């Protein structure tokens, strides 16, 4: 039985194939040193033309006082090599620790996360033997901006940031990826029936860019039903492009459907730097026991080899790995389902792959890779051109206040008693639901209120000084203002959402 495996090109143009390519290597935490050692052993045996530079990252750097898990001098290596093979890390809980993955992705502009998720039936048990899906995830924006605040006793917020340039880059990347790799269908997944402005922008950009790729079938799905369909009928999908949070969740779902998260590698692609890693975590519970499966990191290294234009070595390693699966060699995470014999440890598994270098799989589909053109990678388009600024008009302000042990009607009376030149109270919402005017007594309210003020009768716009005057009046009245959001139109189009029930 034939089974598809990813022959996709990440197609980021690197040095000439004959050059010895410097790469930055970080072992990481937990099982990281074990699987990195196994991976580098296979790369060396296969003749990979690389010159690794090792840096330290992760837990010991956190505890040494580096809040992001990486020392300042390590950035010098990353900027110099522009290629990063990274082991998994453990982020300590509590305190001011930042996610190193998020820090690296944002600092180096790694805007595209690419995760091929392929089934290897019957050698890796799965209910979806024909699955071959690539998740292209936006990697820098969305809720992963990490902008959070506690605003009242009862309410915290997290800001969801979606930009047009960010949408254009990732959507264009996904289309270019599909075109370069012979993929026929691209699915966009968002939740724009609820988040009409943020997810709506992502969907709108997808529709705009799709016109440039008529040969690729496109569709849009709401993320909840899309995730359900991926979990039950993954063979219906080819390439999926989606914002950051959804992509993080979908890619783990997809990897698990193939039979094991431990088999999946990923690439983080930017215009200047690329990072390659397994999608699984550091698994500290089995660290030091030599039993971890190095496959995810090894397949990430295969993606790295294509990136640096060593497609011959990438194919040699990948095909040997497929032969190893066919021969029934397995690690502890793949035990069960009628397996016979002992599981192989990390280095034993690497040795088994090395023994099969030069062989081609008999049942699983052999892979072939091609070096990308040295000019520019097909799949990393140039930064989108900035559009001319829209005509922006200030038409009101949302004032968020902290007020406990009160009701919407009482709060409205207090607000209206404040003299506000050029502004009038239009509505009050609580957790996004309109509670004044015309609220319902059944609506549960917390201590966090959004109070919308717009221009007075017949006024199309308001002055910023009027908003400042309003805030001064509210503060003088003892109202606890916690934040404001200006309400603007852009070329006459409303740039803010209406409250539920408005």
N, C-alpha and C positions, 0 to 999 in steps of 0.2 A: 504494500500500500504506500503510495507516494504521499508526502506531507510537505506543505509549503514551509519554508523557513525564510527569514528575511534576507533578501539579496539587495536591500536598499542601500543606496549610497548616501552617506551624510554629505559628501561632496563639498567639503570645505577644503579649498585648495591649500596645500602645504608645500614643503620643500620638494625638490626633485627626488625621485625614488632612490637614487644612489647615495644621497647624503645621509650622514649619521645625524639623526634628529634629536636635539635635546628635548627632554620632557621632564616635567616636575612630577614627582611621586610623593604621596603621603600615605603612610600605612594606616593611619586612623586608630581607632580604639577597638576594644573587644576582640572580635575575630579578625579585625582588619589586618594585623601583621601576618596572620596565617594565610589568609586568602591572597594577600598581596605577594607574599613569597611564592606561593604556588603559581600565581599568574605570571610573575616575572620569570620564573623558571621555564614556563612554557614559551614565553616570548623569546627568551634567549635560545632555547633549543630549536625554535622555528626559524631563527635567523633574523629576527626583527632588528632593523637598523636604527636603534635608539640609544641615547646616552642619558640615562636617568639622573636627575638631581633630586635628592631627598630633602624634604622639609618636615618639620613636626607640626601637627595640628591636633586639636581636640582636647580631651579632658585634662591632660597635664598642663596644657597652655591656659585653659580656663583657671585652673587652680594656681597657676603662676602669676595670675593677675591680668591676663589678657582676656577681657570680657567677651570678645568675639571668637575666641578659640584659635587665633592665629597670630603669630608674632609679626611685627612690622617688617622685619627683614625677609620674611617668607614671600611677601608681595614682590620683591625684586626678582625672585626666581620665576614667579608666575608671569610677570611682565616680560621677562626675557625669553622664556620658552614658548609661552602662549598655548601650551598644551598641558593639561593637568589630569593625571590618573590618580583618583582619590579613593582611599578606603573609607568604610563607614565610620562615623564618629558618634560619641555619646555626648549629648548636651546636658550638663548638670541641671537638676530641677531646682527651682527657686532662685532668688537673687536676681541680679541684673544681667544674666547670661543671655546672649543673643544666639540665634541659630546660625552656625557657621555656613551652612549651605545657602541660606538666604543672603547672608553677607557677601559671600563670594559671587553669587549670581548677580546681585545688584551692583556690586562694586566693579565687576568686570563686564557688565552689560550682557550677560548670558541670557538672552531673552527667550530662547526657544529650548524647551525640554522635549526630547524625542525618545519615546519608549516603544520599541517593537515588542509585541506580545504574541508569541507563536506557540502552537501546540506541537508536541513531539510524540504523538500517539503512534503506535501503542506502547512505546518505550517509557513514556511518562504518563501515567494514568490521568485521563481527563474526560469529562463529559462532552467536550467540544473539540473533536479531533481535527476539524478543518479550520480552526481559528488562526487567523493571520492578520492582526490589527496593529496599526501604529497610532499611538496617541501623541499628538503634538500639542503641548501645553504652554500657554503663555507663562513666563517664568519670573516676571519682575513686579507685576502690579497686583490689582485686586485687593482682597483683604490681607494679602501677605505684605502689604506696605507696613503692617504692624503698628498703625497709628491708633492707639487706644487711649481712652480717658475714663476715669471714674468721674461722673458729673454730679451725682446726688447720693444720698444714703442708699438708694435702691437701684440706681441705674448706672451702667457702664456702656460705653459705645466703642465700636470699631469702624473706622472709615474705610469704605470700599472705593478705591481710586482706579478708574479706567480712563486711559487716554486714547485719543485718536491715533497718534503716532505709534503707540504700543499695539493697538489693534491692527493697524496696517502692517506693521512689521511681522507679527506672528501669523496673520492670515496669509500674507504674501508668501511667507516662508512655507506654510503648509501646502499652498498650491504649487509652488516651485518644487517642493519635495515630491509631491504626487506626480508631477510631470516628469521629473528627472528619473523616477524609479518605476515608471510604468503603472502607477496606481490609477485606477479608473474612477474612484468615487471619494468625495470628501464630505464629511458630515460635520456641521457646526452645532455645538450644544451650548445653550444658555438658559437663563431663567428670565427672559425678557417679557413674559406675561406679567411678572410682578415688578422686577427692577427694570422699568421701561427705559430709563435714561442710561444707566451703566451697561447692563447686559444688552439693552437696545442698541447702543452704539456699536458693540461688538458684532451683533447680528447685521446691522446696517452696513458696516464695513465689509463683512463677508459677502453680502449681496452685491455690493459695488465692485469688489475685486473679482468676483466670480465671472463677470462679463469678459475678463481678459483670458479666460481659460475655458473656452467652449467645449473642448474635448473631454473635460472632467465633469462627471455627474455630481451634482450638489444637492444637499438637503439640509434642513434645519430641524432640530428636535429640541423640545423642552428638556432640560437636564434630568428631571426625575424619570420621565418615561424613557428617555434615552439611556440612562443608566440601567433601568430595568430590562430594556431590550438587549443591551450589551451583555448583561448577566445571563440572559436566557437564550439569545440568538446572536452570538458574536459573529457568526459567519456572514451576517448581513452588512457588516461594516468593513471598511478598508482603511481609510485614514480618518481620524477624528481630530478636530481642532476646537479648543475650548479655553476659556479663561483659567486662571491659575488654580484656584481652589478646586473647581470641578475636575480639572485635569489631574490634580494630585490624587483625588479619590478614584477617578475612573481608571487611572493607570494601575493602581494597586488591585482594583477589581479585575481588570483585564489580565494582569500577571497571575493572579490567583486562579483564574479560570483555565489557564494553560496547564495547571498542575502543580506549580510551585513558584512562589515569589522569588525563591532563591536562584532561579534560572535567568532572571531578567536583568539586562544592563540598560543604561541610559546615557544619553549625551546631552550636554548643556551647551548650546551653540550661541556664540556672539559674533559680532563683526570682526573682532580682533583676537579673541581667546576662546578656547573650548575646554570643557571639563567632562570627564568620563567616570562613571561610577556605577556600582550595583544599586538597585533600588531598595534593597533591604537595609535593615539597621545593623547596629554593632553587636547584637546578640551577646551581651556580657555573660549570660547564664551558661554559655558553652565555650566561652573564650579560654584559650590555653589547652584545650583538650584535643586539638588537631583534627576535629571532625567536621568542620564547617565546609560547606559546598562552595568552591571558588568560581562556579560557573557564571554567576551574575557579573562579577568583576572581570572575568576572562572575556565574556561577550562584550562588555563595555570596552575592553582593550582592543577587541576586534574592530569595533566602531572607531576607536582612536586610530588604528592602523590605516583604515580607509581615509580618515581625515588627513593624515600626514602622507598620503599617497603611497602607501605600501600595501596595495590591494592584494598582491600575490601572497604576502605573508598572512594577511587577514583571512583569505580563503583557505590557505593551508591549515591554519589553526582551527578555523570553524569546521571544516570538513572532518578533521581528526576528532574534534569534540563530538560531532554527530556519530562517527564510527564508535566512539566510546559508549555512547548511549545505546547504540544498536547491539553492542557486544554484552550488554547487561551490567556494565560497570556502574555502580551507583553509590551515592553518599548517604549518610544517615537520614537526611531529610526526605529522601526518596524511598526509604525502606517501606516494606509492607506490600500489599497487593500482590502476594504470591512471589515476592522476591526470594531468590535462593542464594545463600552465601552471606558473607559478612559485608557490611558497608565499608567502603573505602574512606580513608582519611583524606585530608586536604592535599597533602603532598603525594600520597599514593594515587589519588585521582589525577593529579597533574602528571605523574609519571605514566599513567595509562594513556593519557592524551598524547604525550611525547612519543610513546611506542607506536602510535597510529599516525604520526605525521607522514604525509605522502599518500595516505589511503583516501578513498572516496566512499561515502556511505552507499549501502546497497538498497535500502528501503526509503530512508528519509531523503528528501531532495537535496542534492549537492548544491553548494552555494558558489556563486561567481561574483567577484567584485571587479570594478574598474576604477582606475585612478581618475579623480576629477581633473578637469582642465586647470592649468596653473594660473590662469588669468583671474577668474573669480568663481567661487563656488556656485553651482546651480542649487539654490536653496537658501542662500543668505543674501537676499536682495539689499540694495543700498538703502540707507535710511530714507524714509519717506520725506518728500518735500513738504515744508510747512505751508499751510494755506494762508492767504491774506486774512488779517483779523476781521472778525465780524463787527457790525455796528452794534455796540453794546449800550443798553439803556437800563438804568436803575429804576425799578418799579415798586420796591417794597423791601421788607426785611422780616425774617423769622427770628424772633427773640426767644431763646430757651431759658426757662426759669426753673429754679428749685423752690417748690412750695409744697410742704407737707400739711396734712390735716386740713385740707381745704377742698372745695368743689369747684367745678368749672364756672358755675354762675358767680360764685363769690370772687374767684380770681378775675373774671371778666370785669366785674364792677371795680375792683382795685385798679386794673389796667386802664379802664376808661376814665377813671378819675384823674389820671395823670395827663397833664396838658401836653399834647404832641402836635406841634405845628406841622400841617401838611400831611399828617398820617392818621389813619383810623384803624381800629382793631377789626379785622375781618373774620378771624376764626381762631379757635384754640383746639389743639389736638393733644392726645395723650397716647404714647406708643404708636403714633401714626394714625390714630382713629379720631375723627372729628367729634369733640364733646361739647363744643359751643360754637355758634348757637344751635339749638335743636338737638342736643345730646340726649342719650337714653340713660335712665338710672341704672340699667343692668350692666353698663359698660364699666369694667374694672379700670381704675385709674391708679397710677403710682405717683411719685412725687416729682415727676419730670414732665414739664409742659412746653409745648411749642406754641408760641403766640404769634400769629401772622398779622403784620401791619402793612397796609397798602396805601396808595395815595388817596387823598380826600376826593370828594365828589368832583368828577370831571377831570381829574388829574391823570395824565398818562405816565408821568414820571415823578420821582421824588428826588430831593436833594440829599446828598450825604450829610450835610450839616443838620438836616431835619432828623435823620436817624441818630446822630450824636445827641441832639437835643432830647429825643425820646429816651435814650439810654440814661441821660442825666436825670430826667424826671422820674424814671423807674427806680433808679438808685436812691434818689431823694425820698421816695415813697417806701423805702425799705424792701423793695422787691429784689430777690437774689438772682441776678442775671448771670448765667453760666456760659453762654456763648451766643453768637449771632451768625446768621447766614444771610448775606444780601441776596435779594431776588432780582434777577436781571432777565432781560430778553436779548437775544442775539439775532440780528437781522429780522427783528419782529417776532421771532419764535420764542416761546416761553422756555426759559432755562431752569425750571424748577418743577418738582412734582406737585400735584394737587394732593390735599389730604384725603384719606379714605372717607367717603361720605360727603365730599364736597361737590 
